[in-house]
Amino acid sequence: MTKLPRIVGLTLMSCLVASAADPQASTADDELAAGISAREKGDNEAALRHMKQAVTLGPQMARTHFGLGVTADDLCFSTAGPRPSAPLCGLAILEYEKVLKLDSSHEQASKNLAYMLYQFDQLDESESYYRKGLASHPDDPELLCAVASIDSQRIWRDVAAARAGLQPQETSLIDSPSCREVRNRNQARVEEGLALLARAVGIREKNLELIGYLSTFYLALAEVQCGNQKAHDGDVTEARKWGRMLADAIAKQPHDVFRKCPAPPPPPPPAQ
């Protein structure tokens, strides 16, 4: 389970909009600023202490809870050795939830929370927060990617289970009696995923995750072309085309990647 680095200082500084007429807010923001400074210097213990104090001084301020959430989020994996720190991960999730109670349209808190839940395989909860974020920000390519990623997870888990049940005489899922059941369960997800990715690619055409997911979704579409070998082969060809585009994009620098859309896994090879 890996995490991409974040520019914590810039993320948090964008949230520090204090009111000079409110001395409590000013003090809370001082603690936020001190926490950012400590984090940038690598003093994680001091950073967490300052962020907790900011929440104590400004408990109704979404930005204090966001500051603590981001700090705990960053430390959740990076300071825990081979395993994530359960207390820090739990604190991050709790603080993001508090942010959203105070400001339901807080896009970054919604993304961060959904991404954390995804990493702990809480797909239902993750999907809920990603979809709420997308409802508020329908043109955000990262959220479009993230909702498609959830669709992809669900599709491939179902396909893998169906493949495991293939009889020796069945060469692929499209020839299996279970194919139509799998198709019926996943048709809407495949169509939604492809539509979301098409919208996102129109905004971020060279993004690695988007290209990778398009390859994955065309392979998924091929898997449910029940009894239609020609359509299956056409979808596999399309998947391979996007796979080549991904390889070309990876070979170039710099890479365009998202921070809060789960990276697509290598898709399973098509059944022969």
N, C-alpha and C positions, 0 to 999 in steps of 0.2 A: 504494500500500500504506500504509494508515494504522493508527495505533494509538490506542486510547482511553487517556486519562491514568489513572494509578494513584496512590493515596495511599501512596507507597513507605514512608514512615516508619511508618505504622500497620501495614502488612503485615509489615514486618520486626520491629517491636517486639513483635508478637504471638509471634514465634519466639524471643525472647530469654529463655529460662528457664534461667538459669545455676545451677550447683551451687556453693555457697559453699565446699564442702569440696574443690573441685578448682581449684587456682590457675591451671592452664592454661586451663580453661574460662572462668574469670573474665577472664583476659587476652584471650582470643579474643572474649568478649562486649564487652569494652571497645573492641576494634577495630571490632566490628560497630556499636556505638553511635556511635563516631566517624565511621564511614562514612555512617551515616544522617544525622548532623548535617551533614556536608560536602555530601551530596547535596541536602539541604533548602536549603542556602545557595547552591546552584548551582555548587559546586566539584567538578566531575565527576572531575577528575584525582585529587584527594585522596580522594574517595569510593571510587574504584576501588582506589587504593593501600591504603586501610584494609581494604577487603573482602578483598583478596588476602592481606594480613597475617593477617586473621582465619582464613582457610583454612589458612595455614601453621601457625598456633598451634593450631588445632583441626581437623586433617584428617579426624577421624572423627566430627565433629559435623555432622549434617545441616543445622543452621541456618546454619553458616558458609558452606557451599556454596550454600544457598538465598539468603543475603544477596548473595553475589558474583553468582549467577545473575540475580537480580532487577536488580541494578545494571547489569550488562552488557546485560541485556534492554532496560532503559529507554533506555540509551545507543545501542543497536544502530541505531535509526532516527533518534533525535532529534538526534544530533550529526554525522550523516553527509551532510547536504545532500540532494541528490536520490536518493542511493542508500544502502542500509543498509551499515553497516560490517561487512565479512566477519569480521574478527578478533573484534569484540565479539559479533556474533551467534553465531559458533562457540563462543565462551567461554560464553555464556549456555546454549546447548544442552548443552555438556559438563558444566557445573555442575548443571543440572537432572537430567541423567542420573546424576550422582554422588549427588545427594540421594535419588533413587529407589532406588539401590543400597543406601543406608544405611537408608532408610525407605520401603519400597515402597507404604505407604498414605498418603504425603504428598500430599494432594489438590491443593494449590495448585501444587506443582511439576509434577504430572502435567498439570494444566490449562495451565500456562504453556508447558510443553514442547510439548504438542500444538498449542497455538495458534501458536507460532513455526513449527513444521514446516508447519502449514497455510498460513501466509503465504508459505512458500517452495515451495508446491505439492507437498510430500511427503505426499500424501494417505494412502498406506498406513501410513507411520509415525505420522502424526497420528491416524488412526483407531485404531490400536493403543493409543496412550496415552489417548485419550478413552474407549475402551471399557474399558480397565483401571480408569480412574478411576470410570467408571459402575458397574462390577462391585463396587467397594468402597463407593460412595456412590450407591445406586440411586435415591434420592429427591432428588438434586441437580438442580434444574431447568436449571441452566446446562450440566451435562453431558448431560442429556437433549436439550437444544437442540443441543449440539455434535455429538453422534452423528447427529442428524437432518440437520444441515448437511452432513455428509459424504455421507450418502445422497443428499441433494439435488444435490450437485455431480456425483456419479456418474450419477444419472438424467438430468440435463439435458445432460451431455456426450454421452450415448448418444442421447438424443432429437435433439439438434442435428445429430449425424452422420447420423442416419436421415432427418431433414428435408432435409438437403443432397442426399440421393440421390433425392428425390421426382421422379417423372416429370411432364411438363407437364400431363398429363390428371388427375393426382391432386391433389385440392383440400386434403387434410389427411392426416396420418399414419394416422388411423383407417381410411382407405380404401386404404392402401398394403399390398401383399403382405408388406412387412417389419414391419408393425405387431405381429404376434403374436410375432415373434422379439424385438422390443424389449420387449414386454410380459413375455415369459417371463424375460428378463434382469433386469427391474426391478420385477416385481410384489412380490417380498419386500421390496425397499427402500422402495417406496411405502407398503406396509402397515406396515412397521416405523416409518418416519418419522412417519406419521400417529398411530400408537399412542404413540410417544415424546412427540410434541408435545401430544397430549391429556393425558397425565400431567403434563407440565410446565405447561400452561395451568391445570390444576387447582390448581397451587401459585402461579403468577405470572400471573394472568389478563390483566393489562394490559401485559405485557412486549412491546416493539416487535418484537424478533426473532422471538418465538414467533408473533405474529400474522402477520408477514410470511412466515414459512416455511409457515404453514398455507395461505395464499393460493397460494404456490408449489407446494405438494404437491397441492392440488386441481387445479391446471392440469396437473401431471404425470400425475395420475390420468386426467384428460380425454384426454390424448394417447394413452393405451393402452386406450381403450375401443373396441377394434377392431370396426369395422362397426356399432357401437351409437351412432347419432347422439343418441338421446334421453339416454343415460347421459352422453355427452360434454357435451351442453349443460347437463345438471344439474350436472356437476362445474365447468364454467366459471362457472355462476351462483354456486356456493358459493365459488369462488375470488374472484369479484368482491365477494361479501359480506365476506369477510375483508379484501380490499383496501380497502373502504370503512371497515371498523373500524380498519385501520391508519392511514388518513388522519385519522380522528377522533382517534385516540390521539396522533398526531404533533402535532396542533393544540393539545393540552393540555399543561400543564406541572405538575410536572416529568415528564420521560420516564423510564420504567423500562427500562433497558438492561442487558445483561450486559457483562462485561469480556472474557470468554474464550470466548464463542461467536461464531464468525464471523458478521458481519451478512449477512442474505440480500440477494443482488443483485436488482434489479427482474426479475421473471420474464419470459421471452419471451412475447409476445402469442400467444394461441391461433391456430392456423392456421384460416383461413376456408374 
